[in-house]
């Protein structure tokens, strides 16, 4: 029997080689790379959302997107990337300031205006609306419910099964931001229930469980007491949720290939199945993933490599199975 030598591939671009190449262009200030990549991506909203989000993270610390806009001020793709970049910059400021510390509201307002400008420049694109809902979390009191609902309607009209869009709303409704566990789970279950077979939206429930876990860690005085949260992952409700997501999403998929924009979602379900000890679900998921692993959510519950390697060994998942 071949020995399993598990070496995870924590590729931040999730195997998207053209994206990786373009991010190198950003490092050297070459704006033509992002332009060509987004032009080639076209209206593939899954790939576009994934690429814009990661390009924005790379652009946040440079002036590449501003250089692009100076050269092509009417480029809709450039405006969409600027909106995502301003959103990333606002979150970077919030992270630097520390949780609960306010940041300059004009920076948040500026990101919102950039998102609205991008939405006007590229009316069919759901990506600016995803950025808009994301940056709304940074307002200390959130945004008015009517305003959030309008933004959500705009996104939903353009991409009704957008995983990233739903995920941003879920974060907004979480107890760590502007909602509660109940509101967050209600949103996740409603979205999961309306999703067609093979659609990834049911995994929102697993995202919600991770959010609840993180909130519990954040609000406890002694992090060592987190060991008491063990039942969080393997209670009857958690186990049922994993099986339901497996049936509705993975069993309904028409292909085994996992696109770069889906990789994080599959990791969330695999993590939930492993944490719940559901071998008959976790094993095929680990085989589907192979060495393509995202650090989250594994990093929230320990060392990612140790957790995955242990489960692969326990359930006999080997390279030859891929």
Buried (B, 14 or more C-beta within 10 A) or exposed (E): EEEBEBEBEEBEBBEBEBBBEBBEBBEEEBBEBBBBBBEEBEEEBBBBBBBBBBBBBBBBEBEBBBBBBEEBEEBBBBBBBBBBBBBBBBBBBBEEEEEEEEBEEEBBEBBBEBBBBBBEBBEEBBBBBBBBBBBBBBBEEBBEEEEBEEBBEBBBEBBBBBBBBBBBBBBBBBBBBBBEBEBBBBBBBEBBEEBEEEBBBBBBBBBBBBBBBBBBEEEEEEEEEBEEBEEBBBEEEBBEBBBBBBEBBBEBBEEEEBBBBBBBBBBBBBBBBBBBBBBEBBBBBBBBBBEBBBBEBBEBBEEBBEBBBBBBEEBEBBBEBE
